[in-house]
Amino acid sequence: MTLRSTCQFVIGAGMMAATALGATPAPAQGLAGPYLAAEHAAKRGDIAEASRLFARVLARDPGNVGLMEQTMLHQVAAGQIAQAVAVARKLEETDPGHHLGVLVLSADGLRKGLYPEARDRLLTGGPDGGPFVGPILQAWAEFGLGNLDGARTLLTDLSEKGTGGPVGKILTAQHLGLIEAANGDDQAASTALSEAADASNRGGSSRLIRQRAGVLSRLGETTQALDLVEERLSLTLADRRLEMLAEALRTGETPGPMITKAEEGAAEALFAVSGYVARGNNRLIGLAYARLATYLDPAHVEAQLLIADILSEDSQYGLAIEAYARVPEDAPEKLDAEIGRAQALEDAGELEEGLTVLRELVARHPGSLEPHTSLGDMLRQAARYGEAAVAYDGAVQLIDTPENRHWVLYYQRGITYERSKQWPKAEADFRKALELEPDQPLVLNYLGYSWVEMGAHLDEAREMIEKAVEQRENDGYIVDSLGWVLYRLGQFEEALLHMERAVELRPVDPVINDHYGDVLWVNGRKTEAEFQWRRALSFEPEEKEIDRIRRKLDVGLDVVLEEEAAAGDPAIIGTAEPQTDDNGG
């Protein structure tokens, strides 16, 4: 797929993008070196350098449409919108109606209030140039012109055609609601936003929840609005915007429409699409959409935060830190931005600097969970378990009445207690987590596995781990736990089946390969066992495991077990801490 068709696809569908930018027509003779340097910068994710180098090549081969595409895309992703607009105008002269050029020039027109120009340009994009994002932007251009009927018709037609699948249904309904709200018709807005929520997972994004709650409060349905916000808050540890809205609703405040201008609405559409595209592993185009969103609406703080997150995920830590710093001090998202900045510092190898940022946040926000938990997470990931436990203690102490959403705090603190050899405290926390969230697979696995390693409660541990596997049959760590408990119970053949599956799921995990070697050995497959132990060593196991694995290779597992039994030191191999979801730390 070429870059042109990639852009068509993204603008048209808005949900995913091609994984490669595709071929660009060869630049003029003598430019191969600079062009390859630009491509190399792009491949390593250095967007700013790629933008500079592509522009340099384009200056020497100005008629090359492929170079215009590459240059413009990287300029937008780098936040160099003015430069990208200049390239888009040249592209329009060479290839009128080019989809990427249409998007950039239309965004520029909306930003400047040139609604007729933006609308007309969106119409020139060809039959494939805007069947999804284009009509939403066009609807906002019509709104800017005061043509509400035209805006409604565009979005209604888009919805009826089913363009964009489930995501298209959500976003067209949401933007119809936003247009109605901006026009002052909150009843129509409520109907449309409810349709968007019904089509969404868990009622939609936090922004959609806030938009719906605002409309409901303006309709006098404050109790329903507050219930909506509090229901979402019950599912998350923290969301400052929702917390502020809940407090405002309790005190009788009625928030105005979140969006009142055409350019703000267009920014909202591009922000939403940027999230979908970035999650679809095309972060370059997702980043470009988010940059256009902040160009259209500089006050769109969540888009700015998304830009920083994408840069951080692309290992562009310096740029990410700069982007986090652009979040205004008085924005509710500033706390999230500072936490992101701390993580970017840690990822860049500046652990102590990252910890300093988080400790300062704890001092400035002693009553907020996020700084305490983020500090605990960073310390836990650095294997500083005792310090991490203290940080998690600070979070737990802020909870007056534990709710099911708080299970993750007890789980995380339990891990740090277990790793710092405070087992009674760890076990109490794991049990508390299961009390709050019964049958939670991560907790079932960790507690069950820990018992297996201690040789305690093996039957109960097996039941726990089997429950966890039922829920996460493709989690290699949990499948490994089941194989390991069966091994400890002496059910070697059954254990082998699960260990083979665990290695398939996590082929380069040292602990799982080590376990697999032990199970192969007791099943009489000693040559294969030695091969697995060597594989385990190649994957850099923890220091305490290396000597034991080497000893097994020297004398065999049977002798090692006899030696450990004689020393009164049963084999306890380091826990393969399970991969966790976003709530699991």
Secondary structure, DSSP 4 states (H G I P E B T S, - for coil): --HHHHHHHHHHH-S---SS----PPPSTT-HHHHHHHHHHHHTT-HHHHHHHHHHHHHHSTT-HHHHHHHHHHHHHTT-HHHHHHHHHHHHHHSTT-HHHHHHHHHHHHHTT-HHHHHHHHHTS-TTS-SSHHHHHHHHHHHHTT-HHHHHHHHHHHHHHTTTHHHHHHHHHHHHHHHHHHTT-HHHHHHHHHHHHHTSGGGS-HHHHHHHHHHHHHTT-HHHHHHHHHHHHTTSS--HHHHHHHHHHHTT-----S--SHHHHHHHHHHHHHHHHHHTT-HHHHHHHHHHHHHH-TT-HHHHHHHHHHHHHTT-HHHHHHHHHTS-TTSTTHHHHHHHHHHHHHHTT-HHHHHHHHHHHHHH-TT-HHHHHHHHHHHHHTT-HHHHHHHHHHHHTT-SS--GGGHHHHHHHHHHHHHTT-HHHHHHHHHHHHHHSTT-HHHHHHHHHHHHHHT-SHHHHHHHHHHHHHH-TT-HHHHHHHHHHHHHTT-HHHHHHHHHHHHHHSTT-HHHHHHHHHHHHHTT-HHHHHHHHHHHHHT---HHHHHHHHHHHHH-HHHHHHHHHHTT----PPP-PPP--GGG-
